[in-house]
Amino acid sequence: MTPSEDRGDAERAPADADAPTGVTLELAVPSMDCASCAGKVENGLSGVPGLQSYETHPTTGRVVATFDPADADEDEVVAAVEGAGYEVVGVDGGRDSESSGDHDEAEGHDHGGEAGVWRSTRAKKTAASGVLLAIGLVFEFVVASNPQVAAVLGEPIHLADALFLVAVGLGGQEIVRNGYYSARNYSLDIDFLMTLAITGALAASVGFGESLYFEAATLAVLFSVAELLERASMDRARSSLQELMDLSPDEATVKRGDTTETVPVEAVEVGDVVVVRPGEKIPMDGVVVEGGSAVNQAPITGESVPVDKTEGDEVYAGTINEEGYLEIEVTAAADENTLSRVVDLIEDAQSEQTEREQFVERFAAYYTPAVVAFAVLVVLGSPFVLGTSWTDAFVNGLTLLVLACPCAFVISTPVSVVSGLTSAAKNGVLVKGGPHLEAVADVDAVAFDKTGTLTKGELTVTDVVPLNGNTEADVLRCARGLERRSEHPIGDAIVERADAESVQRNDVSDFQSITGKGVRADLDGTRHYAGKPGLFEELGFDLSHVHATTDGGVVTKTSQALCERHNCLDLLSDTVPELQSEGKTVVLVGTADELEGVIAVADEVRPEAERAVSQLHAQGVEHTVMLTGDNERTARAIADQVGIDDVRAELLPEQKVAAVEALVDEYETVAMVGDGINDAPAMATATVGVAMGAAGTDTALETADIALMGDDLSRLPYLHTLAIRANTVIRQNVGASLAVKAGLALAVPFGYVPIWLAVLAGDAGMTVGVTANAMRLSRITAE
């Protein structure tokens, strides 16, 4: 199996496997850091009896395997992975494997991150072999320029060649070992090709009398350096996800009666009360039961401003208590909290291959065999066609073997996707797969739900117009008395406003809801009504001639202007339509004989909505549309306020789906932004479904392709920018990798590419280059 046949971050399952119902293990395999590495592990796992499914994630160094305990056990799964040549350092994130010492010795991988790579055993051996190579070069030049010294050193192997051989032994030990495992697992990868090149150079030196010890030592040293550079680069890429995982503290302070004790977060149970002091991280998802503080939620929602939390408010694991004392009742176990779900979803997202990844792997399936065949042709044909010596032809063939592995361009896409996904997560956007990130860059139309998306989804009183000598307090007092027993959201908004104004309460009796029109009740013994204008018309009011007064105050500029313009308001033709044109719902309050006032209630537009829509247009999104079940007038008012191009109002859920289907037919790539629950069918129909305010909401996290963890629409243009740049980086990585590999391969037969250049530029250089280029995505932040 060639490395191009392996799906990095892919799932493998035997063809006859049923749905996994057995034991699932998660293995930490940090040295498995490329597609060809994953291929060897997959080949090893395929021979384990009772294995139901397995997934390899080289970008995070994880293997997830599910097996039937009746036919296999944990040790067999671990042995299969280690039999492929890769050390298992942890099982289920906890148990250290009983790996033999030769694994530590052979892999030489210190699991201390990027810095640990350079302290590893392999790094020390590589440094020693490099020193020996340098000393050998000095002797080579001394021997070449001084025949007397050459005579003393003797032939056929002089001291320089001896030093080169020792350098091969030190620097090439792990290469040959890994090449052995590659051959054992039928993997035509870089380890096997480099092993073939090194042993071929040594064999030619002994068998043909041509001294290629220097070439063998150069291959061993430079490829070992390349491997260390690649591993350091991959560890750097992995660290961006590790930073998310490290947000949650390892311990929590739990309240036990009148005392507290510090315990591991795994020991905290749902219902426990944890204590969080100023400056500490909140260890678990929960609800505040005592205290108050400003909490920095940026790690989860991306919100730049701390959010005030008091009793009854939700808080999330990994967020930071800024200043106050909090007692929090735990609502989710450590492995089920919001942060854990985000990390799990990001890791799972890496298993979804983008179209570019699939193209690269299809290309790589042909690339490696083609270059190997080309190497054979160069060795056999160039002495006759180009007049090259057999020694040079053989060296050129070895150089082509070095260039035959497609690792650099195979890794170019997944490392970019991982960088983009983790960058998005740090900015409060959860993208559930590379294909979704890729699709966002191509979005031509965005459909928005209104309530809870473009608006806050919470009704508030915006205007109070007192009539017939009443004051604002009079109007609110009557309205609060009427609406206090109502279960309608409009009633809740009016009661909340009256409570905020500390309005005096009435005695309420004989309350009755008038379906579809309003409510009525006796307030301090007098029958009052609150409801739609039509209700008061039925009571015999002429709404075209109502006396208004500004005494007692008016709460908004709109109502103030209305009172100043009209001593005698035409409620039906002027006031009500004007308020409704601003997207507000109008409620009249009064008795059967007198109108006391007008109250306007509205779902406030999110302050960032207008800017977000404007930025999307500036970034090239052709069309924006609002899909809502609200009335046409209200929807149009909101759309005009935020700059939406088109409005489709009074839609049922199935009509929203039909509207999205029509948009897909017209624009091909469409994003639907909604609340993640009632808009789920429309989001599923769109190319990309985006859920608002998904932090702590299981349904939203599960139904959407992308989740904005905080209620912040400004993350949408950020995501669009990130997706465009991610696609650009992927194109750059793939294009540069292919161009460099192809250019070097074509130049090899003419003697323009020394073997060291093939190692450094074609393998290590490009791998480090594409990784560094991908890491630029982590610097993109939301404004």
C-alpha positions, 0 to 999 in steps of 0.5 A, a space after each residue: 500500500 502506498 502512502 497515497 492510498 491511506 486516508 490520513 484522518 480516516 476511518 477503516 472498518 472490515 467489509 463485513 463489520 457490523 455497527 460497532 457495539 463493543 469496547 472503544 479505545 482511544 490510543 495516543 500515538 504521537 509518532 504517527 504524524 503523517 498519512 503513510 504512518 497512518 497507513 502502516 497502523 491501519 494495516 496492522 490493525 486490519 489483522 486483529 480478530 474481533 476489531 469492528 472499526 478503527 480510525 486514525 487521526 495523524 494530525 492529532 496523533 490518535 487512534 480510535 478502535 472498537 473491538 468485540 471483547 469476546 474476540 480481542 482485548 486491549 493488549 492485542 489492539 495496542 500490540 497491533 499498533 506497536 507492531 506497525 512501529 509506533 509507540 502507544 503512550 496512552 490508552 483512553 487518555 489515561 493508562 501508560 502502555 507497557 511498551 518495550 524499551 526499544 520503542 522509546 529508543 527507536 522512535 526517540 520521541 520525547 512527548 514534551 511537544 515541539 521542544 521535546 523533539 530536540 531533546 529526544 534520543 534520535 536528535 542526539 544520535 542525529 547530532 552525533 552522526 552530523 558531527 561524524 559526517 562533518 569530520 569525515 568531509 574534512 578527512 576526505 578533503 585532506 586525503 584528496 589533496 595529500 597523497 602521503 596521508 592517503 597512503 598512511 590511511 590505507 585502502 580500500 576504506 580510508 578513515 573518512 569512509 569509516 567515519 561516514 559508515 559510523 554516521 550511517 549507523 547512528 543516523 540511519 538506525 531509526 530510518 532502517 527500522 521504520 523501513 523494515 516496518 514499512 516493508 512488513 506492512 506493504 507500505 511504499 512510503 518515505 521510510 522504505 524508500 530512504 532505507 532502499 536508497 541508503 542500503 543501495 548506496 552501501 551495496 554499490 560501494 561494496 559490490 561495485 567498488 564505487 565509494 558512495 559512503 558519503 552519499 549514504 551518510 548524507 542521506 542518513 543525517 539529512 533525512 533524520 534532520 528532516 524527520 525531526 523538523 517534520 515532527 517539530 512542525 507537526 507538534 506545533 500544529 497539534 499544540 493549537 488544539 492542545 491549548 483548547 484542551 488545556 483550558 479546563 483546569 484539572 482540579 475543582 474546589 467542591 463545597 462539602 457542607 461548611 467546608 471545601 475540598 479540592 478534587 480532580 474534575 473527574 471526581 466531581 458529580 452532577 449536582 455538586 457545588 463548586 467554588 470559584 474564586 477571583 482569577 480562577 478558571 471555572 472547572 465545570 458547566 453549571 448554574 450560579 447558585 450564589 455570588 456574582 462576577 464578570 466572567 471571561 467567556 472568550 475561550 468558549 464563545 469568543 466574546 471579547 467583553 466579560 459577561 456579568 453572571 449572577 444567580 441562575 445564570 449558566 457558566 461554562 467550563 474553561 471560562 475565567 472568573 474575573 473578579 467575584 466569588 461564585 458558587 456553581 451547581 454542576 450540570 454536566 460531567 467533565 467529559 460532557 461539558 461544552 468545552 469537551 464537546 467542542 474539542 471532541 467535535 473538532 477532533 471528529 471534524 478532522 476525519 472529514 476530507 475536503 475535495 482537495 484532500 481527496 484530489 491530492 490522495 488520488 494524485 499521490 496514488 499515481 505519483 509515487 509508483 511513477 517516480 520510482 519507475 522513473 528512477 529505474 529508467 534513469 539508472 538504466 537509461 541515462 548512461 546511454 541517452 545522456 552519457 552519464 556514468 553508471 555511478 552518477 546514474 545510480 546516485 541520480 536514481 537514489 535521489 529520485 527515490 528520495 523525491 518519490 514520497 508525496 508526504 509534503 503535498 499529502 500533508 499540506 491540506 490536512 495541516 491547513 484544515 486543522 489550523 483553520 478549525 482550531 483558529 475558528 474554535 478559539 474565536 468562538 466558531 465551531 466548524 464541524 469538518 474541513 468540507 464545511 470550512 471549504 464550502 463557506 469560502 464559496 458561499 454566494 448567498 446567505 439566508 438569515 432567520 429573523 428572531 434570535 438571529 438578526 434580532 436578540 429573540 427577546 421582546 422589550 418595550 420600546 415606546 410608551 405613548 400616554 393618551 388623554 392626560 395619563 402619564 407613562 407610569 399610569 399606562 404601565 401600571 394598567 398594562 402590568 396589571 392586565 398582562 401579569 397573568 398572561 403567558 404571552 411573551 409580549 405580556 412578559 416584556 410589559 411586566 418586565 418594563 413596569 417592574 424596572 420602572 418600579 411602577 405601583 401595582 393594582 389589585 387585579 380580578 376577573 382576568 380573562 384572555 381574549 383569544 387572538 385579540 388581547 386580555 381584560 381584567 378588573 383593575 381596582 374595580 374598573 374593567 380594563 383592556 389591553 390588546 390589538 387596535 382591532 379590539 378597541 375598534 370593537 369596543 366602539 372607539 374611533 381611533 382616528 381622533 385621539 387626544 395625546 399628551 406628553 405629560 409624564 414623559 415619553 420613552 422614545 424619539 418616535 413617540 415624542 415626535 408623534 406627540 409633537 406633530 399631533 395634538 389629535 393623533 390618528 392612531 389607525 392611520 398614523 401612529 400604529 402604522 408608523 410604529 409597525 413600520 419600525 418592526 414593532 408590535 402595538 398594544 393599546 391600553 384603556 377602559 371601555 370608555 377611554 384610551 389610556 395609552 399605546 405601548 410598542 414592543 419589539 425584538 431588538 436588532 442585534 447591534 452587530 447585525 448591520 455591520 455583519 451583513 455589510 461586511 459579507 457584501 463587501 467580501 463578495 457575498 452576492 445575495 442576502 435574504 431573510 426567511 421568517 414566519 413574522 409578518 411582512 411589515 415587521 420583517 421588511 423593517 428589520 431587513 431595511 435596518 440591517 441591509 438585507 437584500 430580500 425578505 420572504 415573510 410569513 413562512 412555515 418551516 416547510 416553506 423555509 426549506 423550499 425557499 432555501 432549495 430555490 436559493 441553492 438552485 440559483 446560487 449553488 452555494 448557500 449558507 442558512 443562519 438560524 437558531 439551530 432548532 426550529 430552523 434545522 430543516 432549512 439549515 440541513 437543506 442549505 450547503 452550510 447550516 450555521 447555528 447561533 448561540 450554540 454554547 451549552 446547547 446540545 441540539 444546536 451543536 449536533 444539528 448545525 455544520 457550523 456553530 457560533 458559540 456566542 450570540 455574535 453575528 460578527 463571527 460570520 464575516 470572520 468565518 468567511 474571511 478565515 475560509 477564504 484564506 484557508 482555501 488560499 493556503 491550501 492551494 498554495 501548499 498543494 501547488 508549491 509542493 507539486 511544483 518543487 517536487 516536479 521541478 527537482 525530479 525533472 532536473 535530477 537526470 541532468 545532474 542539477 540536483 545533489 542528493 542533499 538538496 532532494 532531502 532538504 528541499 523536496 522532503 523536509 523543506 516543503 513539509 516544514 514550509 507547508 506547515 508554517 504556511 498553514 499555521 498563519 491561519 491561527 493568527 486570523 482573529 475576529 474583530 
